Amino acid sequence: MKPLLSLILTRRLSSPLVAGTPLHSNNNYTSVVAPLRRLHRPAFAPSTPRLKFQIPQTNKKKPEKMSTDATTLKGQPLDRAALDAMLRRRLFYTPSFEIYGGVSGLYDYGPPGCALQANVIDLWRKHFILEEDMLEVDCTVLTPHDVLKTSGHVDKFADWMCKDPKNGEILRADHFVEDILEQRLKGDKEARGLKVEEKEETDKKKAAKKKKNKGGVEAVRLDDAVVKEYEEILAQIDNYNGEQLGELIKKHDLRNPATGLQPTPPVSFNLMFQTSIGPSSNLPGYLRPETAQGQFLNFAKLLEFNTGQMPFASASIGKSYRNEISPRAGLLRVREFLMAEIEHFVDPEGHKKHARFHEVADVELAFLDRHTQLSGSTVVKKQTIGQAVKEGLVDNETLGYFLARILLFLKKIGIDEKKIRFRQHMDNEMAHYACDCWDAELHTSAGWVECVGCADRSAYDLSVHAKKTGAPLVVRQRLEEPITIEEWDIAIDKKNFGPFYKKDGKTIENALLATTQEQRGKLVKQLEENGKVVIDVPGVNDGKVEVSKDLLAIKWVKRVENVREYTPNVIEPSFGIGRILYSLMEHNYWTRASEGGDEARGVLSFPPAVAPTKVLIVPLSSNKDFTPEVRKLSQKLRSAGVSSRIDDSSASIGKRYSRNDELGTPFGVTVDFQTLKDGTVTLRERDSTRQVRAEEDKIIAAIKALVEGTKTWQDVEGELPIFEGQQEVEVVVR
């Protein structure tokens, strides 16, 4: 399949400004509504976002165009190309199977990328699993068809795609409609004499783009009514089904710029990777698109492990897979990705309060609520989570607690707080069972990117799996005082029921037991009038099954209960680790001039806790007398649990430090001739390049404190002598 046109597959919108900065509208979609669009499904994403109908939402969108207002850690304009080049050169990540031409949407992490990811996961475990006393599970990736059929993924986890009849290009239908209409609005804006920002491109790229687009966007002024219609379509692009997208393509004569032809009518494309389990191929399955289902299916066992105590939370970290139609955004949209998901099970009758909510009540978040979005604005409102829950902006304490904890985690690993906002799902994005849903979005060169989803999922998943299998995915709570219940009770003649319906018996029995009290009242009348009932049983016969009164009895019963049985609700924070990692690298990247001022050198200012390597050890020269000291120092650091690397190359001290600044190494220790005399070494801090000098053991103790976060560099400078005797850039090692 030929690569899809950049015009069709990349977003052409300017992303919104950094959180809290208002956007100035010229009454057009590109300046107001377009910034509302952002990347979805965390790479991660998580069992979030979910599918729109009766299953978890997966509001699938493509990346925005490169943001013109993205900045580095120090406020410099961000050069995404330079950053990506550095990350690939230093082997943070690289395209998979590159010597074979690569496969889009698949990447390998190199040593620093693996270490960075491991450190982030380690902090995630401590911040959530350890501190919240969660139950971690590791479930299989291979998932049988029936599980994902019940959850709704088989039927609904899909995108609409269409095909160019001439060159065979595959186009994602909603992206195709969106891009063409955005191009027309851009042309209208140019025709009206309004400024349109474009990302700078090389002459070669411009020529290639012009050739592909056959002349580029025409500056054609549209009628105001047409502009309004286009904006309304774009504002609700995610609400259209395949048939409606096809109608839009015909109505507005949308054509592929590469061929000038309309694509074929949209067809559904399921995003899951299908496979067969076992050699006979009789058991169809999929690579899981999320980690959540394994946690739901193990709920009863986890509840028992937790001695029946509620509330409790499970957690899972693992790979998920989604067969994206057009993954074109680097690490932000991939086909295989790492997720970290939490399922917090809570009693719905307890108003979803959280015992530790008071600990985070004063944490301030930047909220972009649904009402602000619907008004066409992206201005955030900053307030404490305590106020947000009290005013009803956030639905309940448990959801609010996790939103605050998500913010604290992101800040802890080094995400820039000014580039974090919490965006509420609008009604047209949220599944009907959800009470509330918020996304933690991070501002990057690709615009606002959803990296964490946090949803109140009600009891949907446990209910559908219990209905399908008959498994008791419920909580039984002993009551302080017994209660009297009067209701319709179903009694099945199991001795004859199974032999009569054979292999369908269990399915039909589950369908009967899943009926509501209202439905049972109607079934009683059918039994009295017809001597039989007809019930809906999907997958059996034509979906309708008759059950005679010989096999079924429905009676009004009165009973006293000492145990309350209920299906818990679920609050689900879901983290896309890959997207968080890339955002972390962008947020901590900056450049500083070389000694001569003729070169900008990249720096990654990772917090020590997540930095791939904590310490660089550099001997002043290749003098063999330094070797024992370097090895001894390295061993002591390893014994202290601090990772380190030795660079004994012939480059200057400055160059050796500089290339490790690119790796995000926060500290450097230099072994020199003074070390041989008195056992002292210098300790350099990456961002300030300032140094202190002290005995080896004191330096190691300082490094350990810095990595653990119990001391800051300012604390160390106040305790140890400042060292200013070495110009790191000019010292050349012989």
Salt bridges, closest charged atoms under 4 A:
ASP69 OD1 - HIS443 NE2 3.68
ASP84 OD2 - ARG80 NE 2.93
ASP122 OD2 - LYS126 NZ 3.18
GLU131 OE2 - ARG356 NH2 3.12
GLU131 OE1 - ARG405 NH2 3.33
GLU132 OE1 - ARG356 NH1 3.49
GLU132 OE2 - ARG405 NE 2.94
GLU136 OE2 - ARG125 NH2 2.67
ASP146 OD1 - HIS145 ND1 3.50
ASP155 OD1 - LYS149 NZ 2.90
ASP159 OD1 - LYS60 NZ 3.54
ASP159 OD2 - ARG172 NH1 3.26
ASP174 OD1 - ARG172 NE 2.85
GLU178 OE2 - ARG11 NH1 3.29
GLU178 OE2 - ARG37 NE 2.61
GLU178 OE1 - LYS62 NZ 2.78
ASP179 OD1 - LYS62 NZ 3.76
GLU182 OE2 - ARG11 NH1 3.86
ASP188 OD2 - ARG192 NE 2.75
GLU198 OE2 - LYS186 NZ 3.17
GLU201 OE2 - LYS209 NZ 3.73
ASP224 OD1 - ARG192 NH2 2.84
GLU229 OE2 - LYS251 NZ 2.92
GLU229 OE2 - HIS252 NE2 3.60
ASP238 OD2 - ARG37 NH2 2.68
ASP238 OD2 - LYS61 NZ 3.27
ASP253 OD1 - ARG255 NE 2.93
GLU290 OE1 - ARG50 NH1 2.23
GLU290 OE1 - HIS153 NE2 3.65
GLU324 OE2 - ARG41 NH2 2.04
GLU324 OE2 - ARG333 NH1 3.29
GLU336 OE2 - LYS319 NZ 2.97
ASP347 OD2 - ARG564 NH1 2.87
GLU349 OE1 - ARG564 NH2 3.50
GLU359 OE1 - ARG356 NH2 2.92
GLU391 OE1 - LYS381 NZ 3.91
GLU397 OE2 - LYS353 NZ 3.71
ASP416 OD1 - LYS418 NZ 3.26
GLU417 OE1 - LYS411 NZ 3.46
ASP427 OD1 - ARG370 NE 3.53
GLU429 OE1 - ARG38 NH2 3.09
GLU429 OE1 - ARG423 NH2 3.00
ASP436 OD1 - ARG370 NH2 3.95
ASP439 OD2 - ARG38 NH2 3.55
ASP439 OD2 - ARG423 NH2 3.59
ASP439 OD2 - HIS425 NE2 2.78
GLU441 OE2 - ARG38 NE 2.44
GLU441 OE1 - ARG421 NE 2.78
GLU441 OE2 - ARG423 NE 3.06
GLU450 OE1 - HIS40 ND1 2.82
ASP456 OD2 - LYS352 NZ 2.78
ASP461 OD2 - ARG457 NH2 1.95
GLU487 OE2 - ARG559 NH1 2.42
ASP504 OD1 - LYS503 NZ 3.48
GLU509 OE2 - LYS494 NZ 3.55
ASP536 OD1 - LYS544 NZ 2.44
GLU546 OE2 - LYS532 NZ 3.17
GLU561 OE2 - ARG559 NH2 2.75
GLU565 OE1 - ARG476 NE 3.12
GLU572 OE2 - ARG50 NH2 2.29
GLU599 OE1 - ARG601 NE 3.96
GLU629 OE1 - LYS632 NZ 3.55
ASP647 OD2 - ARG659 NH2 2.96
ASP661 OD2 - ARG592 NH2 2.65
ASP661 OD1 - ARG684 NH1 3.17
GLU662 OE2 - ARG89 NH2 3.00
GLU662 OE1 - ARG90 NH1 3.03
ASP672 OD1 - ARG693 NH2 2.67
ASP687 OD1 - ARG686 NE 2.71
GLU695 OE1 - LYS698 NZ 3.78
GLU696 OE1 - LYS636 NZ 3.05
ASP697 OD1 - LYS636 NZ 3.12
GLU708 OE2 - LYS704 NZ 2.96
GLU717 OE2 - ARG690 NE 2.47
GLU719 OE1 - LYS711 NZ 2.90
GLU728 OE1 - ARG684 NE 2.93
